[in-house]
Amino acid sequence: TMTMNQIKSRTCQLLGSCLALTTFLFASVAANALSLPPRFFHKTLVGTNFVPILGMNVDGNVNPLDPSYTISSDADIEANVVMAGYARNFSLFGRSSQLAYMQPMGDISIRSTSGAAFPIDSSANGFGDPFFEFNINLIGPAPQRTLPDALRYNPGFSMDLLLDLSVPLGEYDKGEAVNMGMNRFWGRVGFPMIYQIGDVWAPGHRTSFEVIPAVIWYGDNDDYGPTGNFTQSTDPGYSVAAHLTHDLSDEMWVSLDYTYMQLGDSEVGPVETDGKSFSSVGATIGTQITRNMVFSLGYQTTMDDNDPKDIQMSTFSASITFFWGSVLEGLHRIGSDGQ
């Protein structure tokens, strides 16, 4: 029989390890707009809330906030972005669900790296486009409504439906080479899948393999280019992310991450461009530092990107996530009264 302190400890570890990964939704949206985070789709208690705060540095030849990844082959783009948001887990139609919101802010600069006839030296700062995500489980365990549900949770094989939407409310200047806002809608429809490796699913013993296929769609930007006289259109693309995750201890986990992306063909005025494809690899590590706070680090870089016309992007991110919920706080109060 588990004591109250053991129940508290294990429940906090389960919640913390799941919610730490949620922060990488925000890292993936900005630093690699269409990759998806490891263990983000592991479930936790209904009614849990969390607020992530993320800082990151991105270097490459594309604007990391632009999901169409327009290449500036003779320029270097650096972004320093801070993000904050809110998410909540709940039950919908008897299935585990989550709704999340994030808001990027920061600065982006672009500089020429070769002797171009028209050198580029531009920057942008302020707020980017707000991003919303809805996720609902289609195949997998029932929602965790009580502490026993959380302690018994085993993902087994699980599959979700993922719906994303970026709304063009960020700062956009049609005369600038880079912008924080994209001046167009874009979104994603995906089916995240988890496969639990091994029979034991408890802190310190969890291993999982995850695959997240998704289709990406884009609205039009009718004010594209230095004078805003062009329309930027992009055909749908798709991405596949894969993660192999493993617990290093009760409070710490690590993940090896891979993403493949095929971008849609694009058209700017009369100019048509075939969609690029690229792959990226990285690693994620997270740990719980208090009963209501987790810390995460991540690094990601593109592969086979030596040609200036290849997409190049490297990202380092660090985050803190705060989480709370009525069931968890009640557990803390009971544990305090019993000491």
N, C-alpha and C positions, 0 to 999 in steps of 0.2 A: 504494500500500500504506500502511495506517495504522500509525503508530508505536504503541508501548505506551502512551506518555503520551496520545496522541490517543484511543486506545481507552478508557483510563481516564476521560478527560475526558468523552467522549461518553456512555459508559455511566452515569457518575454523573449527568449531565444528564438522561438518559432516565429513570433511576430517580427522581431527585429531583422532576422535573416531574410524574410520575405520583403519587408518594407524598404530595406536598404537598397534592394534591386530596383525599386520603383523609381528612385532618383535617376537611374540611367535611362528612363524614358526621356527625361529632359536633356540629358547629355546627347542621346541619339538623335533627338529632333533637331538640335542645333548643330552639333559637331559633325554629324553625318545624318542628314535630315531623314533618311529612310532606313537606317539600320535599326534593329530592335534589341533591347537589353536582355542579358541573361537573367533567368529566374524571375523576371518581372511578372510572369503569369502564374506563378505559384500563389495559392490562395491564402487568405487570412480571415480573421473574424469579421463578420458583418457588423457594420457601424464603426469600423476603424477609420480614423482620419489621419492624414499626414501632410506635412509641409516640407518640401525639399528646398535647399539653397545650394546652388551649384555655381562654381567658377571654372572657367576653362580657357585654354589658349589653343588656337588652331592656326596652322601655317600650311599654305599650299598655293594652287593656281586657280581655285574656284571659291566663290562665296559660300561658306558653310551653311548660311541661312537660306540658300536658294536650292530647292530640290531638283531643279533641272540641270544644275552643275555646268553652267556655261564656262568654258575654259578660257583663261587669259594666259596664253602660252608664253608671252614675253614679259610676264609680270609676277610679282610675289604678293600674295594676299595674306594678311595677318588679322586675326580677330581675337579680341578679348571680350568674352561674354559672361555676364552673370544672369542666372535665371532663378526665378522663384515661382512657386505654384501651390496648388492645393488639389488633393484627391480624396475620394471617399469610397469605401467598399460597401456594397449593399446587396440585397437580394431582389431579383426581378424575375417574375414568372417562375419562382422556385429555383433559380439558378444564380450562382455567384456572379456579381457584376461590379464594375468600377467605372467611375466618371472622373476625369482628370482635366486640369487646366494648367497651362504654363505661360509665362510671360518672359521673353528674352529682352535683355537690354545690354548696352555696352558700346563698343566701337570697332570698326573695321577699316583697314587702310589697304591701299593697293599702290604698288610702286613698280616702275619698269625695271626689268633685269637685263635688258639688252639695249643697244643703240638704236632704238626705234625712231622713225622720222617724227612721230608725235608722241613724246614721252608721257607716261601716265603717272600722275602723282595726285591721288585723291583719297578722301576719307569720309566716313559717315559715323555718326553716333546718335544715341537715343534709344527708342523702343522699337523692337521688332514686331512681327505679326503674332498675335495671340494664337495659341494652339489648343485644341480640345480633342479629347480621346474618350471613346466609349468602348467598353469591353464586356462581353457576356460569355459565360461558359456554356458550351453546347454538349460536350461529353466529358464526364468526370464526376468527382464526389459532390455530394449535396453541399449547400452553403453551410459555413461554420457559424452557428448561432450561439453556441455555448462553449465553455472551456473544454468539456469532454470532446466536443466536435473538433476543436483545434488540436487537442492532444492525439486524436485518432486519425488526423488528416494524412492521407497517402495519395499523391497525385495519380499513381498508376499510369494509364494512358489518358491524357486529357486534351481536349481541343476547344478553342474559343473562337468567337467572332469578334474581329477588331475593326472599329470604324474611327478614322481620324479626319480632322478638318482644321486647316489653317486659314484664318480670316484676315484679309488684307487691310488691317487697321494700323500697321506700323508706319514709321517715317519713311517716305519715299520721295526722291527728287529725280525727275526724269533727266536732268542734266548731269548727274553724277555717274561715275564708273561703277561704284558699289553703293548699296543701300542696305539699311537694316530691315526695311519692309520690302515685299516683293510685288505689291500692287496687283495681286491676283490670288484667287483661291487655289488651293491644292489639297488633296486628300489621299486617303489610302484605305483599302479594304483587305484585311488579312485573316488568316486562320492559324493562329499560334498553336503548336502541338508540343506536349511534354511527354517524355517517356522516362519513367522512374527506373533507374538501374539498381537492382538489389531489393530485398524484401523489407529492409529496415529503413524507416523514414523518421529519424530523430536527430536532434542537434548533434553534430560530430560524425554522422554516418550517412549523410545525404549525397547522392550522386544522380545526376540527371543529364539526359540528352534532349535538346530542344531544337525544333525546326520551325521557322516562321516564314511561310510564303505570303507574299502580298502583291497586290496590283496598285499602282500609283496613277492618279489622274490629275490633270492640270487645267485650270481655267486660263483665259487669255489676259495678257497685259496689253491694254490698248494705248498706253503711253510709254512705249519702250524706245530707247535710244536717246542720244544727246538732245534732240529737239522734241521728242515725244510724238513723232509722226508715224511711228511703226507699230504694228501689232505683233506681239510675241505669242506664238501658239506652240504647244508641245503635245505630241501624241502620248497616250498612256504607256507606262513602262511597268517593270516588275522587279521585285527583289526577293532573295532568299537568304535568311540569316540562320546560322547554326551555332549552338553553344554546348560545350561539354563542361559541366560544373561539378565541383566536388568540395565537400567540407574539409577544412584543414583542422578545425577544432569545433567545440560547441558554439563559439562566437565568431568564427572566421571561415570564409569560403573563398574560392577562387574559380575563375572561369576562363577558358580559352574560347575566343570568339572569331567567327568568320562571316563575312557578308559578300554576296554577289549581287550586282545590280545591273540591269539592262535599262538604259534610259530610252525614252521615246524619241522619235524623230521630231525635229523642231523646225519652225518656219518664222523668220523675221522679215516682214515685207516680202520681196520676191526671192529671198535667199533661203534655201532649204538645206538642212544639215542632218546627216544620219545620226541616230542616237548612239552614244558611246556605251560600252560596258566596262565594268571594272570590279576588282575584288579588293577587300581589305581584311586585315587580320589584327587581332588585339588581345588584350587580357584585362580582366576585371577582378578586383579584390575588395571585399567588404568586411566590416567588423562592427559589432555592437559595443558602444562605449559607455552607455548608461541604459537603464531599463526603458527609456523613451527616446533614445537617440542612437543613430547609426552613422558610420563614416565609410565612405567609399572612394576608391581611386580607380582610374581607368586610362588606358592608352590604346590608340588605334591608328593604323597607318595603311595607306594603299599599297598594292603590290604591282610589280612590273610597270613602273611609272617613270622610266628613265627618259622616254621621249617627251619633249616639251608639249606635244599634242595629247599626251596621256593625262588623265585626271590624277592630280597629286594632292594629298591631304594627310596631315598628321595632327593628332589631337591628344592633348593631355587634359584630364579633368579631375577635380576633387569636389566632394560634396558632403553635406551633412543633412540628414533627414530627421525631423521630429515627428513622433506619432503618438496618438492617444485614442482611447475608446472607452465607453462607459463600462463594458464588461471587464476590461483590463484594469481600469482604475478601481473598480469595485474589488477586484482580486487584491490589489495593493492595500486597500483599506482593511480588508479582512485579515490579510497577513500581518498588518501593523497591530491590529487589535489583539491578535493571537500571540504576540511576542511578549 
